[in-house]
């Protein structure tokens, strides 16, 4: 397998066109299921990533205890406050509301800061049973998945998982050093067993389709991305891109990783890698997209 990588020109070719007569529905509806009492920022970052990446409508489903915190930081999202359990997580009693929202969504992302437990496991496994939906699993959704891996083999959704090496090690029942010593091999083994798209985060992020016939290595980014919240922003970017890419979460993952890293490279020229924050990256996503668009101008 020869690894591919995007450059500015090929990223421009992959970037979805924007119809001049388009509307909110044209550019897709995204549902983000994020956050818990002690994890507010991840929901904000995911929402900003989706909003800055072209989605027409972004809905965020979250524990209702976060209502004031989220509404004070987000203006363009639709809010779906859900019943909170005693741990400060979304309650399983909110599942009917989640499924109703999912029915109308073109892309669904779940996991950032949702916590762990019975409710979270039930929500994740139920979403994996939805047929034909574009579904991005990150963070706590992956932690819940590690206890019921067999469901991946039967999923009818178009799934992209986005683990960091620690999460990948839990999913595969091995050590982080085993993952890092052969990242490509780890992705290959996982894809061959479960047949889902994989984005393995880290230095030179790898993105594979579910057949391992296309694998990209991402060359953008720098150490400034090594901060809590970077992965939440990336998942939001991928979710925001997915509807305009026909629901292809693999291509959205490839382009999303490139744009995410490029936002940090834009900042590297202005501030130190020590000081780059995920909120800074979110703020310059528009400049990153413009650089990609400009590379196609003769």
N, C-alpha and C positions, 0 to 999 in steps of 0.2 A: 504494500500500500504506500503510495507516494502522498505525503502530506501536502495540502495546498495552503496558500495563505492569501489574504486580500491585500491589495495595495489601494491607493486612492482611486485609481481608474476602475479597478474591478469592483470596489465598494460602490462607486457611483453607478456602475451597471446594475448592481444588485438593489440599489436604493429604489423603493417603489415610486412611481410617478404620482404626481398630485393633479387630479382632474380639476380643471379650471371651474367646471360647473358642479363640483362635488359638494356634499353637505355632511352633516355629522354622521349620518348613516353610512355614507360612502366610505368613510375612513374607519369605520368599525367601532364596536362596543366592547370595552374591556372591563372585566370584573376582577378586582384584586381582593383577596381574602387575607387580611393581615392584622397584626397587632395584638397586644394584650396589655393588661394594666401596667406592667413594668417595661413594655416595649412599644413605645409610641412612635419614636423616630423612624423605625423601619417602615411603617405604613406611610409616613409622609414622603420618605425617599422613593419608595416604590411608585407612589402616585405621581410624583414629579417626573420620574423617569418615563412613565407611560404617557403623561401629558405632553412632555417635550419630544416625544418620538412619533407623533403623528396621529394618535388615536382620536376619533371623533368624540366619543363619550367614554369617560372613565368613571366607573362606580367602585367605591371602596366599602367592603363589608368588614365590620369591626365590632368588638365588644362595646356595648352602649356606654360603658364607663369612660370611654375615650372621646365621647362626643365633643365636649368643650375644647379639649386639647387639639383634636383634628380640625374642627371647623374654624379654629382660630389661625390655622396655618395653611389651609387649603381653600381656594376660592372656586376652582373650576371643576371639581369633582362632584359626582352625585354621592350622597351618603346613605349607607344602609346600616344603621346601628342595630346590633343583634343582642339578644339576651346574654348576659354575662354569668358565668358560673362562680362558685365561691373562690376559685383560684385566680379570677380575673381574666379568664380565657372565654372564648366564644362557647356557649353551651350547645350541646347536641340538640336541644329543643329548638334551636334556630335552623336546623337542617331544612325544613320545608321552605323557609325564606331564602336560604342559599340556593336551593335547587330552582326556585322560581326565577331568581336573578340569573343563574347559570343558563337557563333555557334561552334567555334573550341575549346572551353574550357571545361574541365572536372569538374571544380569547379569555381564558381564565388563568390567573396566577394565584397560587396558594402557598403559604408557608412562612413568610417573613414575620417572625415574632409571635406566632399563634400559640406557642406553648406545647405542652405534651400531656397526653392523657386519653381517656376513653373518648371524650367528645371529639378531640382532634383526629384520632384514628378513624372514627366513624365518618367524619366529614371527608377526609382524604380518600378513604376506600370507596365511599359512595360516589364521589366525583370521578374516580377512575372507571366506574361502570357506565358513565355517560358515553353514548355512541357518537363518534365523529367530532367531538369537541376538541379544540386546541387547548391543551392543559400544560402549564409550566409548574413544576414542583421544585420548591426551594426550601432550604433551612429546616424548620421544624416539621414540615411536611415530609421531608426525607427521613428525619429521625423516626417519625411514626411509621413510615413505609418499611423501615428496616426490620420491623417485627412481623411483617406479612408480605414478604417479597413475591410470593407466588401469584398475588393478584396482578402483578405487572404482566405476567404471561398471558393473562386473559383480558387485559384492558381493551376496550373498544375506542378509547380516546386517542388523539394524536398527541403523544406525551413527549415533553422534553424535561429531563431532570438536570439540575444545575448544582451539583455538589462541589464543595471544596474538598481537598484531599482527606480530611478527617471524616467527613460525611461519606465519601466514597469508600473509605476503609470500613466503616460500619455497615454499609450496604453489602459489601463483598466479604465481610467476616475476616479481614486481614489487618495488617498494621499500616500505619501511614507511610512508613519507610518502604514498604512493599509497593504501595501505590506510586510514590515519588521516584522509586528506582526504575520503574518501567510504566510511565504514564500511558503511553500509547497501547501497550499490552493490556493494561488494566481496562481501558476503555473498550478495547476489542473483545476481551473476555466477557465483559458485562453486556455489551450489545449483542453478542452472539447468543447469550443465554436468554436475555429478556426482550430483545427486539424493540427497544425504545431509543429515541434520540438522547444523546448525552453531551452535556457541556461540563467538562472537568476544569474547574477554575484553578488559578495559580499562575506562576510565571509561564508565559506562552500557553495560555488557555487552549484546550483541545475541544473541538466540536465535531461530533460524528453523527451521521444519519443512522437510522435504525437498522440499516443493513450493513454498515461499515464499508459501504462502497464509496463514500465521500467523507473525508476527514480533513478539517481545517485546523491549522495552528495559528493563533492570533499573535501578531507581532507588535501591536500598539500597547501603550501603557507603561507605567513605571512604578517605583516603590511607593509613590504617593497614594496608590490604591490600596495599600496594606493598612486599612483602617476599617473598624466596624461600621457597617452601613453600606460599604461599596457593593456588596453582593445584592442588597435590597434594591439599590438603584439599577443595577444591571438587569435584575429580573423584571423590573418595571419597564425598562427600555425594550426588552424582548417582547413583553406582552403588548406594548404600544405599537411595535412594528408589525406584529403577527397578522392582524386583520388585513392590512394593506398588501401583505405578501401572500394572500390567499389562504391564510391559516397555516402556512408552512413554518412550524416552530423551529425546524432545523435551520432554514435560511435566516429566520429572524434571530436565531442564536448566533450564527456566524457574523451577521452584520451588527447585531447588538454588542457583541464582544469588541468588535473593531471600533465602533463609535464610543463605547464606554472607555476603552483605553485611550482613544484619541482625545477625549475630553481632558484626561489627566496630562497628556502630552502638550495640549494647548496651555494648561496651567503651568507646566514645568518651565516654560519660557518666561513666565511672569513671576512666579513665587517658588520657593524651595519645595522639593519633594517632601521634606519634613512636615510642611505646613498644609499640604493639600487635604481638603476634607471632601467627603461625598457630597455635601451641600454645595461646595464650590464646583464640583464636576457637574452637578445637576444644573447649575446656573449657566454653564458654558456649553451645554449640549447643543444649543442652537448654533453656536460658532463651529462646533465640530461637524454638524450636518452641513453647514455652509461650505466648509472646506472640501467636503466630499462632493457636493454639488458643483463647486467651482472647478474641480479637477476635470470635469466633462465639458468645460467651455473651451472652444477652440480659439 
